Amino acid sequence: MPKANLYDMSGKKKGQVDLSEAVFGIEPNTFVVHDVVKNHLANCRQGTQSALTRAEVSGGGKKPWRQKGTGRARQGSTRAPQWTHGGIVFAPKPRDYSYTLNKKVKRLALKSALSAKAAEGNVLVVDDLNLSAVKTKEMQKFLNAVEAKKAVLITPEVRETVYKSARNIPGVSTTTATILSVYDIVNANQIIVDKAALAVIEEVFA
């Protein structure tokens, strides 16, 4: 059964906790993880790029010179793509890049990402991941104590003190146990989980 180190908010190690075999102990499926990360990045694309085709560029209504007899190549418009200030060939237009994946695929990818982190020893459990006040310095002190740099903090519900204390620390993000992102987990070096949030994860995703 996979295990994780248990800490308090001072960064002191208090022991170990058992992790669910169904969530943190499966054989990681890297292909599914890749598909879900690719889907996440595609869904994040704004798709607002746009350029003008030759039909949309202003001007160019008059034929530059007569068809024959000038010795030059025939031209019908000064807004053709080969002209300066002409239109763009196959100009990009606003589009939606998002697409959906099967729920089972996304769940398998999440379990695979969590299992990979657990196998590496990069899952850290905190008995009560909370602060009495918004203090970035205190959060940084805790992260230094557990030797975490690029990390994602997981709480059972939105905790404003944790979110606001961590939001200005480079490489650190926060989320809740019910809306875990495979991309955030893969992108982080360590996963720091509140003990109550761990119970929620194991209950929801087992």
Secondary structure, DSSP 8 states (H G I E B T S, - for coil): --EEEEE-TT--EEEEEE--HHHHSS---HHHHHHHHHHHHHHH---------TTTSS---S-SS-SSSSSS---S-TTSTTSTT---TT------------HHHHHHHHHHHHHHHHHHT-EEEES----SS--HHHHHHHHHHTT-SSEEEEESS--HHHHHHHTTSTT-EEEEGGG--HHHHHH-SEEEEEHHHHHHHHHHH-
